[in-house]
């Protein structure tokens, strides 16, 4: 992955180093003129200000300079946490892959003798269902990459497929991921000298990919991968996002899947549990 993205990063660093400030100012003024032309006849400020000036003022209020140091320190802290967490995950994953039955044996040891058979089934089914879920994530990345990559390549945008892949990977992060992918793409296109007409259509490709992901990939693909109704997936993701934000949305589907598996083994006598899990059990039997 580093070898794949290294040429793009190097090219953008060189482009930023050779950036013509006069040309950048000209492009910025052209963008402001386009905003004023598109919003002609509308007074956004209510005080007679130009719409472009009003929007620029509102943007500066959102990003206040006195918060820049806190933002920078928070970013450095987050990067450090990512490296520490990544190392911990790789360290544990190495030994779990080296001894694949280690976690299973530990869970069975901690389980009372009367429940060990049920726990063994839970572990087996959980592994199967989570594998299907992560396969759905791969499909999600491929769909976003395909939509954006095709759109940018058709427009002649440099590194179209690479930007599509980056957007697909970023899209795994709820809320901020799509904005991050589109933001990086915008920086690359502006520094590469893409005209505003093609830039607008390119942003349309990002919006189209997000629409496909929200309407089709998440509710339909993930529903089929974990044997759930699309409405279930939509409700679960929405509730998890409201309760726990982006982290909740990331963990929503695997947590809900694990809950249904555990409920099938230990709480099957409750009618609402039967209604919640019968479709999964039937599809598992048909699939297996």
LODO-773354 format. One record per residue: x, y, z of N, C-alpha, C in turn; residue number from 0. Coordinates in nm, 3 decimals. Layout:
// residues N
R,nxx,nyy,nzz,caxx,cayy,cazz,cxx,cyy,czz,num
R,X,Y,Z,X,Y,Z,X,Y,Z,NUM;
...
//
This chain:
// residues 288
R,nxx,nyy,nzz,caxx,cayy,cazz,cxx,cyy,czz,num
R,0.083,-0.121,0.000,0.000,0.000,0.000,0.086,0.126,0.000,0;
R,0.196,0.122,0.076,0.286,0.238,0.078,0.347,0.261,-0.060,1;
R,0.389,0.151,-0.125,0.446,0.163,-0.259,0.343,0.217,-0.358,2;
R,0.215,0.184,-0.336,0.110,0.228,-0.427,0.084,0.378,-0.415,3;
R,0.082,0.429,-0.290,0.047,0.569,-0.268,0.169,0.662,-0.266,4;
R,0.290,0.607,-0.256,0.410,0.692,-0.247,0.426,0.785,-0.367,5;
R,0.410,0.736,-0.493,0.425,0.830,-0.606,0.325,0.944,-0.603,6;
R,0.201,0.917,-0.562,0.100,1.022,-0.554,0.139,1.126,-0.450,7;
R,0.184,1.081,-0.332,0.224,1.175,-0.226,0.343,1.259,-0.272,8;
R,0.442,1.194,-0.335,0.560,1.267,-0.382,0.522,1.372,-0.487,9;
R,0.433,1.334,-0.577,0.390,1.428,-0.681,0.318,1.548,-0.622,10;
R,0.233,1.523,-0.520,0.159,1.634,-0.459,0.250,1.726,-0.379,11;
R,0.351,1.669,-0.312,0.448,1.751,-0.239,0.523,1.841,-0.335,12;
R,0.566,1.786,-0.449,0.635,1.868,-0.549,0.543,1.975,-0.606,13;
R,0.416,1.938,-0.628,0.322,2.036,-0.683,0.296,2.150,-0.584,14;
R,0.284,2.116,-0.455,0.264,2.220,-0.355,0.387,2.309,-0.342,15;
R,0.508,2.248,-0.360,0.630,2.327,-0.352,0.644,2.425,-0.468,16;
R,0.586,2.392,-0.583,0.594,2.477,-0.701,0.466,2.559,-0.722,17;
R,0.384,2.568,-0.620,0.255,2.635,-0.632,0.274,2.784,-0.656,18;
R,0.204,2.833,-0.756,0.208,2.975,-0.791,0.098,3.045,-0.711,19;
R,0.138,3.127,-0.615,0.039,3.193,-0.529,-0.052,3.286,-0.609,20;
R,0.003,3.351,-0.712,-0.079,3.440,-0.794,-0.188,3.361,-0.867,21;
R,-0.148,3.246,-0.921,-0.245,3.162,-0.990,-0.349,3.107,-0.892,22;
R,-0.303,3.074,-0.770,-0.396,3.024,-0.668,-0.497,3.132,-0.630,23;
R,-0.449,3.256,-0.616,-0.540,3.367,-0.585,-0.641,3.388,-0.697,24;
R,-0.592,3.375,-0.820,-0.682,3.391,-0.934,-0.790,3.283,-0.935,25;
R,-0.750,3.159,-0.908,-0.847,3.050,-0.904,-0.948,3.071,-0.790,26;
R,-0.900,3.119,-0.678,-0.989,3.145,-0.564,-1.091,3.254,-0.600,27;
R,-1.045,3.359,-0.665,-1.137,3.465,-0.706,-1.237,3.414,-0.809,28;
R,-1.192,3.325,-0.899,-1.284,3.266,-0.996,-1.390,3.183,-0.926,29;
R,-1.348,3.108,-0.823,-1.444,3.027,-0.748,-1.547,3.115,-0.678,30;
R,-1.500,3.226,-0.619,-1.593,3.318,-0.552,-1.690,3.380,-0.653,31;
R,-1.639,3.410,-0.772,-1.727,3.468,-0.875,-1.833,3.367,-0.918,32;
R,-1.795,3.240,-0.926,-1.891,3.135,-0.962,-2.000,3.125,-0.855,33;
R,-1.959,3.131,-0.727,-2.056,3.125,-0.618,-2.155,3.241,-0.628,34;
R,-2.104,3.363,-0.654,-2.192,3.479,-0.666,-2.285,3.466,-0.786,35;
R,-2.233,3.406,-0.896,-2.318,3.391,-1.015,-2.429,3.290,-0.992,36;
R,-2.396,3.180,-0.923,-2.495,3.074,-0.899,-2.600,3.117,-0.797,37;
R,-2.564,3.208,-0.707,-2.658,3.250,-0.602,-2.709,3.391,-0.625,38;
R,-2.705,3.434,-0.750,-2.753,3.569,-0.781,-2.900,3.581,-0.747,39;
R,-2.937,3.694,-0.687,-3.076,3.715,-0.648,-3.109,3.663,-0.510,40;
R,-3.012,3.600,-0.442,-3.034,3.548,-0.307,-2.939,3.620,-0.212,41;
R,-2.993,3.678,-0.108,-2.912,3.748,-0.008,-2.897,3.657,0.114,42;
R,-2.788,3.579,0.119,-2.768,3.483,0.228,-2.744,3.554,0.361,43;
R,-2.676,3.667,0.358,-2.641,3.736,0.483,-2.758,3.816,0.539,44;
R,-2.848,3.859,0.451,-2.958,3.945,0.495,-2.915,4.088,0.520,45;
R,-2.788,4.118,0.491,-2.737,4.254,0.516,-2.673,4.315,0.392,46;
R,-2.695,4.255,0.276,-2.641,4.310,0.152,-2.500,4.269,0.119,47;
R,-2.439,4.178,0.197,-2.304,4.131,0.168,-2.305,4.040,0.045,48;
R,-2.191,4.037,-0.026,-2.178,3.939,-0.132,-2.185,3.798,-0.072,49;
R,-2.254,3.707,-0.141,-2.271,3.572,-0.088,-2.138,3.502,-0.068,50;
R,-2.042,3.522,-0.159,-1.911,3.457,-0.147,-1.839,3.507,-0.022,51;
R,-1.845,3.638,0.003,-1.779,3.694,0.122,-1.846,3.644,0.249,52;
R,-1.978,3.634,0.246,-2.051,3.586,0.364,-2.016,3.441,0.395,53;
R,-2.012,3.355,0.293,-1.978,3.214,0.313,-1.834,3.199,0.362,54;
R,-1.742,3.280,0.304,-1.603,3.274,0.350,-1.591,3.316,0.496,55;
R,-1.668,3.417,0.535,-1.667,3.462,0.675,-1.720,3.354,0.769,56;
R,-1.827,3.285,0.727,-1.883,3.178,0.809,-1.784,3.063,0.822,57;
R,-1.712,3.033,0.713,-1.612,2.925,0.717,-1.499,2.959,0.813,58;
R,-1.456,3.087,0.814,-1.349,3.127,0.905,-1.395,3.120,1.050,59;
R,-1.524,3.147,1.075,-1.576,3.137,1.211,-1.576,2.993,1.260,60;
R,-1.598,2.897,1.168,-1.598,2.756,1.206,-1.458,2.709,1.243,61;
R,-1.358,2.760,1.171,-1.219,2.721,1.198,-1.147,2.842,1.258,62;
R,-1.157,2.858,1.388,-1.098,2.973,1.454,-0.949,2.950,1.479,63;
R,-0.872,3.055,1.461,-0.727,3.041,1.468,-0.680,3.006,1.608,64;
R,-0.751,3.051,1.713,-0.701,3.024,1.847,-0.717,2.877,1.885,65;
R,-0.793,2.802,1.804,-0.806,2.659,1.829,-0.706,2.577,1.749,66;
R,-0.621,2.644,1.670,-0.530,2.570,1.582,-0.430,2.487,1.662,67;
R,-0.377,2.543,1.771,-0.278,2.468,1.849,-0.341,2.345,1.914,68;
R,-0.463,2.362,1.968,-0.532,2.247,2.028,-0.562,2.141,1.924,69;
R,-0.602,2.186,1.803,-0.631,2.091,1.695,-0.505,2.015,1.655,70;
R,-0.392,2.086,1.645,-0.267,2.023,1.605,-0.221,1.923,1.710,71;
R,-0.227,1.960,1.837,-0.186,1.869,1.943,-0.279,1.748,1.950,72;
R,-0.409,1.770,1.928,-0.502,1.658,1.926,-0.474,1.565,1.810,73;
R,-0.436,1.620,1.695,-0.402,1.538,1.579,-0.279,1.453,1.606,74;
R,-0.176,1.513,1.666,-0.055,1.437,1.699,-0.087,1.326,1.799,75;
R,-0.171,1.358,1.899,-0.210,1.257,1.997,-0.284,1.141,1.931,76;
R,-0.373,1.174,1.837,-0.449,1.070,1.768,-0.357,0.981,1.684,77;
R,-0.260,1.044,1.616,-0.165,0.965,1.536,-0.085,0.871,1.625,78;
R,-0.043,0.921,1.742,0.029,0.835,1.836,-0.056,0.718,1.884,79;
R,-0.183,0.746,1.914,-0.273,0.639,1.956,-0.293,0.535,1.847,80;
R,-0.300,0.582,1.721,-0.317,0.488,1.610,-0.197,0.394,1.600,81;
R,-0.077,0.448,1.615,0.043,0.364,1.606,0.048,0.264,1.722,82;
R,0.017,0.309,1.844,0.020,0.220,1.960,-0.084,0.109,1.944,83;
R,-0.206,0.149,1.904,-0.313,0.052,1.886,-0.279,-0.045,1.773,84;
R,-0.226,0.007,1.663,-0.189,-0.080,1.551,-0.084,-0.181,1.591,85;
R,0.017,-0.137,1.666,0.119,-0.232,1.712,0.059,-0.338,1.803,86;
R,-0.032,-0.297,1.893,-0.094,-0.392,1.985,-0.176,-0.496,1.909,87;
R,-0.253,-0.449,1.811,-0.335,-0.542,1.732,-0.247,-0.640,1.656,88;
R,-0.141,-0.590,1.592,-0.052,-0.679,1.517,0.018,-0.779,1.610,89;
R,0.057,-0.733,1.727,0.125,-0.821,1.822,0.033,-0.935,1.865,90;
R,-0.092,-0.900,1.901,-0.186,-1.004,1.944,-0.229,-1.092,1.827,91;
R,-0.247,-1.031,1.710,-0.288,-1.110,1.594,-0.182,-1.212,1.555,92;
R,-0.054,-1.178,1.573,0.053,-1.272,1.539,0.041,-1.401,1.621,93;
R,0.020,-1.386,1.752,0.013,-1.505,1.836,-0.120,-1.578,1.819,94;
R,-0.227,-1.505,1.792,-0.355,-1.572,1.769,-0.354,-1.650,1.637,95;
R,-0.283,-1.600,1.538,-0.270,-1.674,1.412,-0.172,-1.790,1.427,96;
R,-0.073,-1.772,1.512,0.024,-1.879,1.535,-0.041,-1.994,1.613,97;
R,-0.132,-1.959,1.706,-0.205,-2.060,1.782,-0.355,-2.033,1.764,98;
R,-0.415,-2.080,1.654,-0.553,-2.042,1.621,-0.658,-2.088,1.721,99;
R,-0.627,-2.188,1.802,-0.726,-2.237,1.898,-0.709,-2.172,2.036,100;
R,-0.617,-2.078,2.051,-0.588,-2.020,2.181,-0.712,-1.949,2.238,101;
R,-0.773,-1.862,2.159,-0.890,-1.788,2.209,-1.007,-1.882,2.235,102;
R,-1.027,-1.977,2.146,-1.138,-2.073,2.164,-1.119,-2.154,2.292,103;
R,-0.999,-2.202,2.313,-0.973,-2.281,2.433,-0.991,-2.197,2.559,104;
R,-0.950,-2.071,2.555,-0.966,-1.983,2.670,-1.114,-1.962,2.702,105;
R,-1.195,-1.936,2.598,-1.338,-1.913,2.620,-1.407,-2.039,2.674,106;
R,-1.370,-2.155,2.622,-1.430,-2.280,2.670,-1.389,-2.309,2.813,107;
R,-1.266,-2.273,2.848,-1.220,-2.295,2.986,-1.298,-2.209,3.085,108;
R,-1.333,-2.086,3.044,-1.406,-1.995,3.132,-1.557,-2.023,3.134,109;
R,-1.603,-2.112,3.047,-1.746,-2.143,3.038,-1.781,-2.262,3.127,110;
R,-1.891,-2.255,3.201,-1.933,-2.371,3.282,-1.953,-2.495,3.193,111;
R,-1.930,-2.611,3.252,-1.934,-2.737,3.176,-2.066,-2.756,3.103,112;
R,-2.178,-2.717,3.166,-2.309,-2.738,3.105,-2.333,-2.650,2.983,113;
R,-2.255,-2.543,2.969,-2.275,-2.449,2.859,-2.164,-2.456,2.754,114;
R,-2.070,-2.547,2.769,-1.956,-2.549,2.678,-1.996,-2.586,2.535,115;
R,-2.090,-2.677,2.521,-2.133,-2.716,2.386,-2.197,-2.597,2.315,116;
R,-2.279,-2.521,2.387,-2.340,-2.402,2.328,-2.235,-2.296,2.296,117;
R,-2.137,-2.279,2.386,-2.031,-2.182,2.361,-1.949,-2.221,2.238,118;
R,-1.924,-2.350,2.219,-1.849,-2.395,2.102,-1.926,-2.361,1.974,119;
R,-2.058,-2.379,1.977,-2.138,-2.343,1.859,-2.136,-2.192,1.836,120;
R,-2.141,-2.114,1.945,-2.136,-1.968,1.931,-2.006,-1.924,1.866,121;
R,-1.895,-1.980,1.911,-1.765,-1.942,1.855,-1.755,-1.980,1.707,122;
R,-1.806,-2.096,1.673,-1.799,-2.141,1.533,-1.886,-2.052,1.444,123;
R,-2.009,-2.027,1.488,-2.099,-1.945,1.407,-2.052,-1.800,1.401,124;
R,-1.997,-1.748,1.510,-1.948,-1.611,1.511,-1.834,-1.594,1.411,125;
R,-1.742,-1.689,1.410,-1.631,-1.682,1.315,-1.682,-1.681,1.171,126;
R,-1.782,-1.766,1.143,-1.836,-1.773,1.008,-1.906,-1.643,0.969,127;
R,-1.990,-1.590,1.059,-2.067,-1.470,1.028,-1.978,-1.346,1.018,128;
R,-1.878,-1.335,1.105,-1.789,-1.220,1.099,-1.703,-1.223,0.973,129;
R,-1.668,-1.344,0.929,-1.596,-1.357,0.803,-1.681,-1.306,0.687,130;
R,-1.809,-1.341,0.689,-1.899,-1.291,0.586,-1.913,-1.138,0.595,131;
R,-1.915,-1.085,0.717,-1.927,-0.940,0.734,-1.806,-0.868,0.676,132;
R,-1.686,-0.917,0.708,-1.566,-0.852,0.656,-1.556,-0.868,0.504,133;
R,-1.613,-0.977,0.452,-1.625,-0.988,0.306,-1.713,-0.878,0.250,134;
R,-1.820,-0.843,0.325,-1.905,-0.731,0.285,-1.829,-0.599,0.284,135;
R,-1.738,-0.580,0.379,-1.657,-0.459,0.380,-1.570,-0.450,0.254,136;
R,-1.515,-0.564,0.212,-1.435,-0.566,0.090,-1.522,-0.526,-0.030,137;
R,-1.644,-0.580,-0.036,-1.735,-0.544,-0.144,-1.766,-0.395,-0.141,138;
R,-1.786,-0.339,-0.021,-1.813,-0.197,-0.007,-1.698,-0.113,-0.062,139;
R,-1.576,-0.148,-0.028,-1.460,-0.075,-0.078,-1.452,-0.084,-0.231,140;
R,-1.478,-0.204,-0.285,-1.470,-0.223,-0.430,-1.575,-0.141,-0.504,141;
R,-1.697,-0.133,-0.448,-1.803,-0.057,-0.515,-1.770,0.092,-0.517,142;
R,-1.728,0.146,-0.402,-1.692,0.288,-0.397,-1.574,0.317,-0.489,143;
R,-1.475,0.228,-0.488,-1.359,0.246,-0.576,-1.401,0.245,-0.722,144;
R,-1.492,0.154,-0.758,-1.536,0.143,-0.897,-1.610,0.268,-0.942,145;
R,-1.704,0.317,-0.860,-1.783,0.434,-0.899,-1.694,0.558,-0.914,146;
R,-1.612,0.584,-0.813,-1.528,0.704,-0.818,-1.417,0.689,-0.920,147;
R,-1.354,0.571,-0.925,-1.246,0.548,-1.022,-1.293,0.565,-1.165,148;
R,-1.409,0.507,-1.198,-1.462,0.523,-1.334,-1.495,0.669,-1.364,149;
R,-1.559,0.736,-1.267,-1.595,0.876,-1.289,-1.474,0.965,-1.311,150;
R,-1.373,0.952,-1.225,-1.254,1.038,-1.238,-1.173,1.003,-1.363,151;
R,-1.163,0.875,-1.397,-1.090,0.836,-1.517,-1.160,0.887,-1.642,152;
R,-1.294,0.881,-1.645,-1.370,0.932,-1.758,-1.347,1.082,-1.777,153;
R,-1.332,1.154,-1.666,-1.308,1.299,-1.672,-1.163,1.334,-1.701,154;
R,-1.076,1.233,-1.702,-0.934,1.257,-1.728,-0.859,1.309,-1.607,155;
R,-0.911,1.285,-1.486,-0.844,1.330,-1.365,-0.721,1.242,-1.340,156;
R,-0.605,1.300,-1.310,-0.486,1.218,-1.282,-0.507,1.129,-1.159,157;
R,-0.455,1.007,-1.166,-0.461,0.911,-1.056,-0.606,0.881,-1.016,158;
R,-0.694,0.871,-1.114,-0.835,0.850,-1.085,-0.863,0.723,-1.005,159;
R,-0.804,0.611,-1.047,-0.830,0.484,-0.977,-0.767,0.484,-0.839,160;
R,-0.653,0.549,-0.825,-0.588,0.554,-0.694,-0.669,0.639,-0.597,161;
R,-0.723,0.749,-0.645,-0.811,0.832,-0.560,-0.939,0.758,-0.526,162;
R,-0.989,0.677,-0.621,-1.106,0.595,-0.592,-1.079,0.493,-0.484,163;
R,-0.962,0.428,-0.490,-0.925,0.331,-0.387,-0.911,0.398,-0.251,164;
R,-0.848,0.515,-0.249,-0.833,0.589,-0.123,-0.969,0.626,-0.065,165;
R,-1.062,0.670,-0.152,-1.196,0.704,-0.105,-1.268,0.581,-0.053,166;
R,-1.248,0.465,-0.119,-1.312,0.343,-0.073,-1.262,0.300,0.064,167;
R,-1.132,0.314,0.088,-1.076,0.279,0.219,-1.123,0.377,0.326,168;
R,-1.124,0.505,0.291,-1.170,0.606,0.388,-1.318,0.589,0.420,169;
R,-1.393,0.536,0.324,-1.538,0.522,0.343,-1.573,0.423,0.454,170;
R,-1.476,0.341,0.495,-1.500,0.248,0.606,-1.518,0.323,0.738,171;
R,-1.472,0.449,0.742,-1.488,0.532,0.862,-1.618,0.610,0.850,172;
R,-1.718,0.585,0.935,-1.845,0.657,0.922,-1.827,0.807,0.944,173;
R,-1.917,0.883,0.885,-1.922,1.030,0.898,-1.800,1.097,0.834,174;
R,-1.683,1.082,0.897,-1.565,1.156,0.854,-1.497,1.093,0.734,175;
R,-1.512,0.962,0.715,-1.442,0.892,0.607,-1.473,0.947,0.469,176;
R,-1.601,0.957,0.429,-1.631,1.012,0.297,-1.580,1.154,0.278,177;
R,-1.590,1.237,0.383,-1.540,1.374,0.373,-1.388,1.375,0.357,178;
R,-1.320,1.285,0.430,-1.174,1.277,0.418,-1.132,1.235,0.278,179;
R,-1.197,1.132,0.224,-1.164,1.086,0.089,-1.189,1.193,-0.015,180;
R,-1.304,1.263,-0.005,-1.335,1.369,-0.100,-1.240,1.488,-0.083,181;
R,-1.201,1.517,0.043,-1.109,1.628,0.068,-0.972,1.604,0.007,182;
R,-0.919,1.483,0.025,-0.789,1.450,-0.036,-0.798,1.456,-0.187,183;
R,-0.909,1.404,-0.243,-0.927,1.411,-0.388,-0.933,1.555,-0.437,184;
R,-1.000,1.642,-0.362,-1.010,1.782,-0.402,-0.873,1.849,-0.402,185;
R,-0.792,1.821,-0.299,-0.658,1.879,-0.292,-0.573,1.833,-0.411,186;
R,-0.580,1.704,-0.442,-0.503,1.651,-0.554,-0.547,1.715,-0.685,187;
R,-0.678,1.729,-0.705,-0.727,1.786,-0.831,-0.691,1.934,-0.843,188;
R,-0.703,2.010,-0.734,-0.670,2.153,-0.739,-0.521,2.173,-0.766,189;
R,-0.437,2.093,-0.697,-0.292,2.106,-0.719,-0.249,2.057,-0.855,190;
R,-0.332,1.972,-0.919,-0.299,1.921,-1.053,-0.350,2.013,-1.163,191;
R,-0.418,2.122,-1.128,-0.463,2.218,-1.227,-0.591,2.179,-1.298,192;
R,-0.675,2.096,-1.234,-0.803,2.057,-1.295,-0.896,2.179,-1.299,193;
R,-0.961,2.202,-1.415,-1.049,2.318,-1.424,-1.176,2.297,-1.342,194;
R,-1.246,2.407,-1.315,-1.359,2.403,-1.222,-1.474,2.319,-1.276,195;
R,-1.491,2.314,-1.406,-1.600,2.234,-1.463,-1.578,2.086,-1.433,196;
R,-1.458,2.036,-1.463,-1.426,1.896,-1.434,-1.423,1.869,-1.284,197;
R,-1.380,1.969,-1.208,-1.376,1.953,-1.062,-1.517,1.932,-1.006,198;
R,-1.613,2.010,-1.057,-1.751,1.996,-1.010,-1.807,1.858,-1.044,199;
R,-1.780,1.810,-1.167,-1.827,1.676,-1.205,-1.757,1.568,-1.122,200;
R,-1.631,1.590,-1.089,-1.559,1.492,-1.006,-1.620,1.484,-0.867,201;
R,-1.656,1.599,-0.809,-1.724,1.596,-0.680,-1.859,1.527,-0.690,202;
R,-1.922,1.538,-0.809,-2.046,1.465,-0.832,-2.025,1.315,-0.828,203;
R,-1.907,1.269,-0.876,-1.876,1.126,-0.868,-1.864,1.080,-0.723,204;
R,-1.804,1.162,-0.638,-1.796,1.129,-0.496,-1.936,1.122,-0.433,205;
R,-2.023,1.217,-0.469,-2.159,1.215,-0.416,-2.235,1.093,-0.464,206;
R,-2.216,1.055,-0.592,-2.283,0.937,-0.646,-2.238,0.811,-0.573,207;
R,-2.108,0.801,-0.546,-2.057,0.684,-0.474,-2.115,0.676,-0.334,208;
R,-2.128,0.791,-0.268,-2.185,0.792,-0.134,-2.333,0.755,-0.136,209;
R,-2.404,0.800,-0.241,-2.546,0.765,-0.254,-2.563,0.615,-0.275,210;
R,-2.480,0.557,-0.360,-2.486,0.412,-0.384,-2.455,0.336,-0.255,211;
R,-2.356,0.385,-0.181,-2.318,0.318,-0.057,-2.430,0.323,0.047,212;
R,-2.495,0.440,0.059,-2.599,0.455,0.160,-2.728,0.383,0.124,213;
R,-2.760,0.381,-0.006,-2.888,0.325,-0.048,-2.880,0.176,-0.078,214;
R,-2.765,0.132,-0.131,-2.754,-0.008,-0.176,-2.657,-0.091,-0.094,215;
R,-2.533,-0.044,-0.083,-2.429,-0.130,-0.024,-2.457,-0.163,0.122,216;
R,-2.474,-0.060,0.204,-2.491,-0.085,0.348,-2.619,-0.161,0.381,217;
R,-2.737,-0.117,0.333,-2.857,-0.191,0.374,-2.876,-0.324,0.304,218;
R,-2.834,-0.337,0.177,-2.862,-0.458,0.099,-2.748,-0.559,0.109,219;
R,-2.626,-0.516,0.076,-2.512,-0.610,0.077,-2.488,-0.663,0.218,220;
R,-2.480,-0.573,0.316,-2.454,-0.618,0.453,-2.569,-0.704,0.506,221;
R,-2.692,-0.673,0.465,-2.805,-0.754,0.509,-2.792,-0.897,0.460,222;
R,-2.750,-0.914,0.335,-2.733,-1.049,0.281,-2.613,-1.119,0.343,223;
R,-2.510,-1.043,0.375,-2.389,-1.106,0.431,-2.412,-1.159,0.572,224;
R,-2.494,-1.091,0.650,-2.516,-1.134,0.789,-2.656,-1.189,0.810,225;
R,-2.728,-1.218,0.698,-2.860,-1.281,0.705,-2.958,-1.197,0.789,226;
R,-2.970,-1.070,0.756,-3.062,-0.981,0.825,-3.144,-0.906,0.722,227;
R,-3.256,-0.850,0.766,-3.340,-0.769,0.678,-3.274,-0.632,0.659,228;
R,-3.281,-0.574,0.538,-3.222,-0.440,0.518,-3.273,-0.337,0.617,229;
R,-3.401,-0.348,0.656,-3.454,-0.253,0.754,-3.386,-0.270,0.889,230;
R,-3.354,-0.394,0.926,-3.281,-0.419,1.051,-3.147,-0.347,1.049,231;
R,-3.074,-0.363,0.938,-2.942,-0.302,0.927,-2.952,-0.150,0.937,232;
R,-3.051,-0.093,0.868,-3.067,0.053,0.871,-3.095,0.102,1.012,233;
R,-3.187,0.034,1.082,-3.223,0.076,1.218,-3.105,0.058,1.313,234;
R,-3.035,-0.055,1.303,-2.923,-0.082,1.393,-2.813,0.023,1.375,235;
R,-2.779,0.054,1.251,-2.673,0.153,1.226,-2.717,0.291,1.273,236;
R,-2.842,0.326,1.250,-2.892,0.458,1.291,-2.890,0.472,1.443,237;
R,-2.940,0.371,1.513,-2.943,0.377,1.659,-2.801,0.380,1.716,238;
R,-2.711,0.295,1.661,-2.573,0.292,1.710,-2.503,0.426,1.686,239;
R,-2.530,0.489,1.571,-2.471,0.619,1.544,-2.521,0.726,1.640,240;
R,-2.651,0.719,1.675,-2.706,0.817,1.769,-2.652,0.798,1.909,241;
R,-2.629,0.673,1.949,-2.585,0.645,2.085,-2.434,0.659,2.103,242;
R,-2.357,0.616,2.004,-2.211,0.609,2.023,-2.131,0.675,1.911,243;
R,-2.196,0.745,1.820,-2.124,0.816,1.716,-2.058,0.724,1.614,244;
R,-1.948,0.768,1.552,-1.883,0.688,1.449,-1.839,0.550,1.498,245;
R,-1.785,0.544,1.621,-1.741,0.413,1.673,-1.859,0.317,1.683,246;
R,-1.974,0.367,1.723,-2.093,0.283,1.731,-2.135,0.231,1.595,247;
R,-2.124,0.315,1.492,-2.162,0.272,1.357,-2.067,0.165,1.304,248;
R,-1.938,0.176,1.339,-1.841,0.075,1.296,-1.872,-0.059,1.359,249;
R,-1.908,-0.058,1.487,-1.928,-0.183,1.562,-2.073,-0.232,1.557,250;
R,-2.162,-0.156,1.495,-2.306,-0.188,1.503,-2.338,-0.326,1.446,251;
R,-2.298,-0.351,1.323,-2.338,-0.476,1.257,-2.273,-0.598,1.320,252;
R,-2.140,-0.600,1.344,-2.083,-0.719,1.410,-2.138,-0.742,1.550,253;
R,-2.164,-0.634,1.626,-2.220,-0.650,1.761,-2.362,-0.707,1.754,254;
R,-2.441,-0.657,1.662,-2.579,-0.706,1.645,-2.578,-0.853,1.600,255;
R,-2.486,-0.887,1.512,-2.476,-1.026,1.466,-2.438,-1.118,1.581,256;
R,-2.340,-1.077,1.661,-2.299,-1.158,1.776,-2.414,-1.172,1.877,257;
R,-2.488,-1.063,1.898,-2.602,-1.068,1.989,-2.705,-1.171,1.943,258;
R,-2.734,-1.173,1.815,-2.832,-1.269,1.764,-2.784,-1.413,1.779,259;
R,-2.654,-1.435,1.759,-2.601,-1.570,1.773,-2.610,-1.617,1.918,260;
R,-2.570,-1.530,2.011,-2.577,-1.566,2.154,-2.722,-1.586,2.196,261;
R,-2.811,-1.501,2.149,-2.953,-1.513,2.184,-3.012,-1.642,2.132,262;
R,-2.967,-1.687,2.015,-3.018,-1.812,1.960,-2.983,-1.930,2.050,263;
R,-2.866,-1.927,2.110,-2.820,-2.040,2.191,-2.877,-2.036,2.333,264;
R,-2.892,-1.918,2.391,-2.924,-1.910,2.534,-3.065,-1.858,2.565,265;
R,-3.129,-1.789,2.471,-3.259,-1.727,2.501,-3.364,-1.761,2.396,266;
R,-3.352,-1.878,2.336,-3.443,-1.915,2.228,-3.587,-1.935,2.275,267;
R,-3.607,-1.951,2.405,-3.744,-1.974,2.454,-3.831,-1.848,2.450,268;
R,-3.770,-1.730,2.436,-3.848,-1.606,2.430,-3.900,-1.585,2.287,269;
R,-4.030,-1.555,2.272,-4.087,-1.539,2.137,-4.021,-1.429,2.055,270;
R,-3.987,-1.316,2.119,-3.927,-1.207,2.041,-3.786,-1.241,1.995,271;
R,-3.716,-1.326,2.071,-3.585,-1.373,2.027,-3.602,-1.467,1.907,272;
R,-3.704,-1.553,1.911,-3.730,-1.642,1.799,-3.761,-1.562,1.672,273;
R,-3.842,-1.458,1.686,-3.875,-1.375,1.570,-3.752,-1.302,1.516,274;
R,-3.662,-1.265,1.607,-3.544,-1.189,1.567,-3.438,-1.275,1.500,275;
R,-3.434,-1.403,1.535,-3.324,-1.488,1.489,-3.366,-1.598,1.393,276;
R,-3.495,-1.618,1.369,-3.535,-1.731,1.288,-3.488,-1.718,1.143,277;
R,-3.487,-1.595,1.090,-3.441,-1.576,0.952,-3.293,-1.609,0.940,278;
R,-3.213,-1.570,1.041,-3.070,-1.599,1.037,-3.046,-1.749,1.044,279;
R,-3.115,-1.818,1.132,-3.097,-1.962,1.147,-3.135,-2.035,1.019,280;
R,-3.248,-1.993,0.956,-3.292,-2.059,0.834,-3.194,-2.037,0.721,281;
R,-3.142,-1.915,0.708,-3.047,-1.885,0.600,-2.914,-1.953,0.625,282;
R,-2.873,-1.963,0.750,-2.749,-2.034,0.781,-2.758,-2.181,0.740,283;
R,-2.872,-2.243,0.770,-2.890,-2.383,0.733,-2.890,-2.399,0.581,284;
R,-2.958,-2.307,0.512,-2.958,-2.315,0.365,-2.821,-2.289,0.307,285;
R,-2.746,-2.195,0.369,-2.612,-2.163,0.320,-2.512,-2.272,0.351,286;
R,-2.530,-2.337,0.470,-2.433,-2.438,0.511,-2.464,-2.574,0.462,287;
//
